């Protein structure tokens, strides 16, 4: 009898032995229990049966069903190695913010999660900021850059080596309000901005995370204050909607905003009084994008007053608003945060009069808008200013000034043969 077969079999047995021994060190799922900290404990398993060594140490409560701890564990989102109890090996490749748009294809955008949203979000105006960048390039007379980069987006500015006043202005005065900003990269209140999906979907108070051992909570119910974190300059729509006004006396006011600005109380919008948040009207496709590269906000907007008050829940794009229903001849809207039902009033007979066809709804119904006059910008190349994209100060200070600011009756103008409200400044 040849000795080759027994020796061959013995060799395989020895190799398998080393393989199993290796598995027991790196892949604890080969064992029913594992010794950790002097105690023998069962290896944590997810509901799928997948072993998740992270749960040996991480005991934070997850207060949401969609990302339940027992279903996803930690590594599904934060990556790393869940199949080892060695600290360094387990945390190799771990990401703090899984929704950062630089790595989101490996986390939120993976096949079993939200792959359909990946391209949509990256092409949304909140991610590209194309409209703002393009407008600045035109204002500063730098159309040559726009001609060379017709679809320029904020992501490009991280690597673009072009010397430009417009781009420097954007990076220092506008560069904190886009989804490509790394959450926590900037100081003070700016640290709350950006971060991809988490810019909007991360809700709850930071203090609670430490005192109650809570995992940060993700929610599809986006409160108004998340939107206002960015939408508080230019037309100040985030302030005016909730009845706040930033006047030129910046040191006075009953309300202090997160950045220190003092705000006066004025009469809020009727929709705010009714308890409606931004997401009750603005759609998922408007905010998160629908995959189309839009050049400005006017192109991207799908909702207008008529969507609810005339078309009974049908947007300009022809899509149906899920929270608008018609029952027994009346139209109702369901609040997405409090789930309360609101009656949607139909326009009065005067609104339908043929003499008013050219009037936009806001031309009559907007009580007042914030206005600033004498706006101008100062640039000092000798001083330094925080570059919001780089996260550090660079040469070139930008300052904005105005002669005066008011809250007053709307300024009306004609746009595309329609009489509309304009916001000077």
C-alpha positions as CSV (number, residue, x, y, z in Angstrom):
1,X,0.0,0.0,0.0
2,X,1.4,3.4,-0.9
3,X,2.2,5.8,1.9
4,X,1.3,8.8,-0.3
5,X,-2.4,8.6,0.5
6,X,-2.0,8.6,4.3
7,X,0.7,11.3,4.2
8,X,-1.5,13.3,1.8
9,X,-4.5,12.9,4.2
10,X,-2.4,13.8,7.2
11,X,-1.1,16.9,5.5
12,X,-4.7,18.1,4.7
13,X,-5.6,17.4,8.4
14,X,-2.7,19.5,9.7
15,X,-3.5,22.3,7.3
16,X,-7.2,22.2,8.3
17,X,-6.2,22.3,11.9
18,X,-4.2,25.5,11.5
19,X,-7.0,26.9,9.4
20,X,-9.6,26.2,12.2
21,X,-7.2,27.5,14.8
22,X,-6.8,30.7,12.8
23,X,-10.6,31.0,12.4
24,X,-11.1,30.7,16.2
25,X,-8.9,33.7,16.7
26,X,-10.2,35.9,13.9
27,X,-13.7,34.6,13.4
28,X,-15.4,34.1,16.8
29,X,-18.6,32.8,15.0
30,X,-16.8,29.4,14.9
31,X,-17.3,29.3,18.6
32,X,-20.5,29.4,20.6
33,X,-18.8,31.4,23.3
34,X,-15.7,33.4,23.7
35,X,-13.6,34.5,26.7
36,X,-13.5,38.2,27.1
37,X,-12.3,40.2,30.1
38,X,-11.9,37.0,32.2
39,X,-15.5,35.9,31.5
40,X,-16.9,33.5,29.0
41,X,-19.7,35.1,27.0
42,X,-21.8,34.0,24.1
43,X,-20.9,35.4,20.7
44,X,-23.5,38.1,19.8
45,X,-25.6,37.2,16.7
46,X,-27.8,39.5,14.6
47,X,-31.3,38.5,13.7
48,X,-29.9,37.3,10.3
49,X,-27.6,34.9,12.2
50,X,-24.5,36.9,11.3
51,X,-22.0,37.2,14.2
52,X,-21.3,40.8,15.4
53,X,-18.3,41.0,17.8
54,X,-18.8,44.8,18.0
55,X,-21.8,44.2,20.4
56,X,-19.4,42.7,23.0
57,X,-18.5,46.3,23.9
58,X,-20.9,48.6,22.3
59,X,-24.1,48.7,24.3
60,X,-25.7,52.0,23.1
61,X,-29.4,51.8,22.7
62,X,-30.8,52.4,19.2
63,X,-34.2,54.1,19.4
64,X,-35.4,53.3,15.9
65,X,-36.7,50.2,14.2
66,X,-35.3,50.8,10.7
67,X,-31.7,50.6,12.0
68,X,-32.3,48.3,15.0
69,X,-29.2,47.2,16.9
70,X,-30.1,43.5,16.8
71,X,-30.8,43.7,13.1
72,X,-27.8,45.7,11.7
73,X,-25.3,45.7,14.6
74,X,-22.5,48.2,14.1
75,X,-20.4,47.1,11.1
76,X,-23.2,47.2,8.5
77,X,-23.0,51.0,8.8
78,X,-19.6,51.8,10.4
79,X,-17.6,49.1,8.7
80,X,-14.6,47.8,10.5
81,X,-14.2,44.0,11.3
82,X,-17.0,42.5,13.4
83,X,-15.4,39.1,13.4
84,X,-12.7,39.7,15.9
85,X,-12.4,40.8,19.5
86,X,-9.0,42.4,19.0
87,X,-9.5,46.1,19.5
88,X,-7.2,47.4,16.8
89,X,-8.2,44.8,14.2
90,X,-11.9,45.4,15.0
91,X,-11.6,49.2,14.5
92,X,-9.4,49.1,11.4
93,X,-11.4,50.9,8.6
94,X,-14.1,52.1,11.0
95,X,-15.9,55.3,9.8
96,X,-17.5,57.7,12.3
97,X,-20.1,59.0,9.9
98,X,-21.4,56.3,7.5
99,X,-23.4,58.9,5.5
100,X,-20.4,60.9,4.4
101,X,-20.9,61.2,0.6
102,X,-17.3,60.2,0.1
103,X,-17.9,56.6,1.4
104,X,-21.7,56.3,1.3
105,X,-21.5,53.8,-1.5
106,X,-20.1,51.3,1.0
107,X,-22.6,52.1,3.7
108,X,-26.0,53.7,3.2
109,X,-25.8,53.0,-0.5
110,X,-25.0,49.3,-0.4
111,X,-27.3,46.9,-2.2
112,X,-29.6,45.9,0.8
113,X,-30.0,49.5,2.0
114,X,-30.6,52.6,0.0
115,X,-28.9,52.1,-3.4
116,X,-31.6,53.9,-5.3
117,X,-30.9,57.2,-3.4
118,X,-27.2,57.4,-4.0
119,X,-27.2,59.0,-7.4
120,X,-30.2,61.1,-6.6
121,X,-28.6,62.7,-3.5
122,X,-25.2,63.3,-5.1
123,X,-27.0,65.2,-8.0
124,X,-29.3,67.2,-5.7
125,X,-28.7,70.9,-5.4
126,X,-27.9,70.5,-1.7
127,X,-24.9,68.3,-2.7
128,X,-23.8,70.2,-5.9
129,X,-24.5,73.9,-5.0
130,X,-24.2,74.4,-8.7
131,X,-26.7,77.3,-8.8
132,X,-24.8,79.3,-6.2
133,X,-21.3,78.6,-7.7
134,X,-22.5,79.4,-11.3
135,X,-24.1,82.6,-10.2
136,X,-21.0,83.8,-8.4
137,X,-18.8,83.0,-11.3
138,X,-21.1,85.2,-13.5
139,X,-21.3,88.0,-11.0
140,X,-17.5,88.1,-10.7
141,X,-17.0,88.0,-14.5
142,X,-15.3,84.6,-14.4
143,X,-17.5,82.9,-17.0
144,X,-14.4,81.3,-18.5
145,X,-14.3,78.8,-15.5
146,X,-18.0,78.0,-16.0
147,X,-17.4,77.4,-19.7
148,X,-14.5,75.0,-18.9
149,X,-16.6,73.3,-16.1
150,X,-20.3,73.7,-17.2
151,X,-21.5,71.3,-14.6
152,X,-19.2,72.5,-11.8
153,X,-20.2,71.3,-8.3
154,X,-18.9,71.8,-4.8
155,X,-17.2,68.4,-4.9
156,X,-15.0,69.7,-7.7
157,X,-13.8,72.6,-5.6
158,X,-11.9,70.3,-3.3
159,X,-9.4,69.5,-6.1
160,X,-9.8,72.5,-8.5
161,X,-6.6,74.4,-8.7
162,X,-8.0,77.5,-10.5
163,X,-7.4,80.9,-8.9
164,X,-10.8,82.6,-8.6
165,X,-12.4,85.4,-6.6
166,X,-15.8,83.8,-7.0
167,X,-14.7,80.4,-5.8
168,X,-12.7,81.9,-2.9
169,X,-15.8,83.9,-1.9
170,X,-17.9,80.7,-2.0
171,X,-15.5,78.7,0.0
172,X,-15.4,81.3,2.8
173,X,-18.9,82.7,2.9
174,X,-21.1,79.9,1.5
175,X,-19.1,76.7,1.9
176,X,-20.7,75.3,5.0
177,X,-24.1,74.6,3.5
178,X,-23.7,71.6,1.3
179,X,-23.8,67.8,1.8
180,X,-20.2,67.1,0.9
181,X,-19.0,69.0,4.0
182,X,-17.5,66.6,6.6
183,X,-19.6,66.8,9.7
184,X,-17.6,68.0,12.7
185,X,-14.8,69.4,10.5
186,X,-15.6,73.1,11.3
187,X,-15.7,74.8,14.7
188,X,-18.6,75.8,16.9
189,X,-22.2,75.7,15.4
190,X,-20.7,74.9,11.9
191,X,-19.8,71.5,13.2
192,X,-23.5,70.5,13.0
193,X,-23.7,71.1,9.3
194,X,-23.0,68.8,6.4
195,X,-22.3,65.1,6.6
196,X,-24.3,63.7,3.7
197,X,-27.5,62.0,4.8
198,X,-26.9,62.9,8.4
199,X,-27.1,66.6,7.6
200,X,-30.9,66.2,7.7
201,X,-31.7,62.7,9.0
202,X,-29.6,62.9,12.3
203,X,-32.0,64.2,14.9
204,X,-32.0,64.5,18.7
205,X,-30.0,66.3,21.3
206,X,-26.2,65.6,21.7
207,X,-26.4,65.7,25.5
208,X,-28.8,62.7,25.6
209,X,-26.3,60.5,23.7
210,X,-23.8,60.6,26.6
211,X,-26.1,60.7,29.6
212,X,-28.5,58.0,28.4
213,X,-26.0,55.8,26.4
214,X,-28.0,56.4,23.2
215,X,-26.9,55.9,19.6
216,X,-27.5,59.0,17.4
217,X,-31.1,58.7,16.1
218,X,-31.9,58.8,12.3
219,X,-35.4,59.8,11.3
220,X,-37.4,60.5,8.1
221,X,-39.3,63.1,10.1
222,X,-37.1,66.1,9.6
223,X,-38.0,69.0,11.9
224,X,-37.9,72.6,10.7
225,X,-34.9,73.6,12.7
226,X,-32.7,71.2,10.7
227,X,-33.7,73.0,7.5
228,X,-33.2,76.5,9.1
229,X,-29.6,75.5,10.1
230,X,-28.7,76.4,6.4
231,X,-31.7,78.3,5.1
232,X,-31.3,81.4,7.2
233,X,-29.4,83.8,5.0
234,X,-30.1,85.5,1.6
235,X,-34.0,85.6,1.6
236,X,-34.1,84.6,5.2
237,X,-37.0,82.3,4.4
238,X,-36.3,80.0,7.3
239,X,-36.7,82.9,9.7
240,X,-39.6,84.7,8.1
241,X,-41.7,81.4,7.9
242,X,-41.6,80.9,11.7
243,X,-42.0,84.6,12.5
244,X,-38.5,85.8,13.1
245,X,-36.7,88.8,11.7
246,X,-33.0,89.7,11.7
247,X,-32.9,93.5,11.6
248,X,-29.8,95.7,11.2
249,X,-29.5,96.2,14.9
250,X,-27.8,92.8,15.3
251,X,-27.4,93.1,19.1
252,X,-31.1,93.4,19.8
253,X,-33.9,90.8,19.7
254,X,-35.9,88.4,21.8
255,X,-34.4,85.2,20.1
256,X,-30.8,84.2,19.8
257,X,-30.0,82.0,16.8
258,X,-27.4,79.3,17.0
259,X,-24.7,81.5,15.4
260,X,-25.3,84.4,17.9
261,X,-27.6,86.6,15.7
262,X,-30.4,88.3,17.6
263,X,-33.9,88.0,16.0
264,X,-37.1,89.9,16.6
265,X,-40.5,88.2,16.7
266,X,-43.0,89.0,14.0
267,X,-46.2,87.4,12.8
268,X,-45.4,83.9,11.4
269,X,-46.6,82.3,8.2
270,X,-50.1,80.9,8.3
271,X,-48.7,77.4,7.5
272,X,-46.4,77.6,10.5
273,X,-49.2,78.6,12.7
274,X,-51.1,75.5,11.6
275,X,-48.1,73.4,12.7
276,X,-46.7,72.5,9.2
277,X,-42.9,71.8,8.8
278,X,-40.9,72.3,5.6
279,X,-41.2,68.6,4.7
280,X,-45.0,68.8,4.8
281,X,-44.9,70.6,1.5
282,X,-41.5,70.1,0.0
283,X,-41.1,66.6,-1.5
284,X,-38.4,64.0,-1.3
285,X,-37.5,64.5,-5.0
286,X,-37.1,68.3,-4.5
287,X,-34.9,68.0,-1.4
288,X,-33.0,64.7,-1.9
289,X,-33.0,65.0,-5.7
290,X,-34.4,62.7,-8.4
291,X,-31.2,62.0,-10.3
292,X,-31.4,65.0,-12.6
293,X,-28.6,67.6,-12.5
294,X,-30.5,70.9,-12.0
295,X,-28.8,74.2,-12.6
296,X,-30.8,76.2,-10.0
297,X,-33.6,75.9,-7.4
298,X,-36.2,77.1,-9.8
299,X,-35.7,74.1,-12.0
300,X,-35.8,71.7,-9.1
301,X,-38.9,73.0,-7.3
302,X,-42.0,70.8,-7.9
303,X,-44.4,72.2,-5.3
304,X,-46.2,75.5,-5.5
305,X,-49.3,76.8,-3.8
306,X,-51.6,75.3,-6.4
307,X,-50.3,71.8,-5.8
308,X,-52.3,71.7,-2.6
309,X,-54.9,74.4,-3.0
310,X,-55.9,73.9,-6.6
311,X,-54.6,70.6,-7.9
312,X,-55.4,68.7,-4.7
313,X,-52.0,67.1,-4.2
314,X,-50.6,67.0,-7.7
315,X,-47.1,68.7,-8.1
316,X,-45.9,70.6,-11.2
317,X,-44.1,67.5,-12.2
318,X,-47.3,65.5,-12.1
319,X,-46.4,63.4,-9.1
320,X,-48.9,62.8,-6.3
321,X,-48.3,64.1,-2.8
322,X,-48.7,61.2,-0.4
323,X,-50.0,63.3,2.5
324,X,-52.8,65.0,0.6
325,X,-56.2,63.2,0.3
326,X,-59.6,64.2,-0.9
327,X,-62.7,63.0,1.1
328,X,-66.3,63.9,0.5
329,X,-65.4,66.9,-1.6
330,X,-62.8,68.3,0.9
331,X,-59.0,68.2,0.7
332,X,-56.9,67.3,3.7
333,X,-53.2,67.3,4.4
334,X,-51.5,65.1,7.0
335,X,-48.6,66.5,9.0
336,X,-45.5,64.3,8.5
337,X,-44.2,64.9,12.0
338,X,-47.3,65.1,14.2
339,X,-49.6,63.1,11.9
340,X,-52.4,65.6,12.4
341,X,-54.9,66.3,9.6
342,X,-55.4,69.8,8.3
343,X,-58.1,71.1,6.0
344,X,-56.7,72.6,2.8
345,X,-58.8,75.6,1.8
346,X,-59.7,76.1,-1.8
347,X,-59.0,79.6,-3.4
348,X,-61.7,82.2,-3.1
349,X,-63.8,83.3,-6.1
350,X,-61.6,86.4,-6.4
351,X,-58.5,84.3,-6.9
352,X,-60.0,82.7,-9.9
353,X,-61.1,86.0,-11.5
354,X,-59.7,86.4,-15.0
355,X,-58.2,89.8,-14.1
356,X,-55.9,88.0,-11.6
357,X,-54.6,85.3,-13.9
358,X,-51.1,87.0,-14.0
359,X,-50.9,87.3,-10.3
360,X,-48.9,84.7,-8.3
361,X,-50.4,83.7,-5.0
362,X,-47.7,85.4,-3.0
363,X,-48.2,88.7,-4.9
364,X,-51.4,89.1,-2.8
365,X,-51.0,86.8,0.2
366,X,-47.4,87.6,1.2
367,X,-47.7,90.1,4.0
368,X,-44.1,91.2,4.1
369,X,-40.6,90.0,3.2
370,X,-37.1,90.9,4.6
371,X,-35.3,93.4,2.3
372,X,-31.8,94.8,2.4
373,X,-30.4,97.7,0.4
374,X,-27.0,98.9,-0.5
375,X,-25.5,95.4,-0.2
376,X,-21.8,95.3,-1.0
377,X,-18.8,93.0,-0.4
378,X,-15.3,93.9,0.8
379,X,-12.2,91.8,0.1
380,X,-8.9,92.2,2.0
381,X,-6.1,90.0,0.6
382,X,-3.9,90.8,3.7
383,X,-6.2,89.2,6.3
384,X,-7.1,85.6,6.8
385,X,-10.5,83.9,6.6
386,X,-11.7,80.4,7.4
387,X,-12.0,78.3,4.2
388,X,-15.0,76.1,4.9
389,X,-13.9,73.4,2.4
390,X,-10.3,73.1,3.6
391,X,-11.2,73.6,7.3
392,X,-8.4,76.1,7.9
393,X,-7.8,79.8,7.5
394,X,-6.2,81.1,4.3
395,X,-5.3,84.5,2.9
396,X,-8.2,86.7,1.8
397,X,-10.9,88.1,4.1
398,X,-14.4,88.6,2.8
399,X,-17.0,90.8,4.5
400,X,-20.6,91.6,3.5
401,X,-22.2,94.9,4.4
402,X,-25.5,96.7,3.6
403,X,-26.8,100.2,4.0
404,X,-30.0,99.2,5.8
405,X,-32.4,96.2,6.2
406,X,-36.1,96.3,6.6
407,X,-39.2,94.0,7.0
408,X,-41.7,95.5,4.7
409,X,-44.5,95.0,2.1
410,X,-43.3,92.8,-0.8
411,X,-41.6,94.3,-3.8
412,X,-43.5,93.1,-6.9
413,X,-41.9,92.4,-10.3
414,X,-42.8,90.8,-13.6
415,X,-41.1,87.5,-14.4
416,X,-42.1,85.4,-17.4
417,X,-45.3,87.6,-17.7
418,X,-46.3,86.7,-14.1
419,X,-46.4,89.2,-11.3
420,X,-44.3,87.8,-8.5
421,X,-42.7,88.8,-5.2
422,X,-39.0,89.7,-5.2
423,X,-36.6,90.0,-2.3
424,X,-34.2,93.0,-2.7
425,X,-30.7,92.2,-1.6
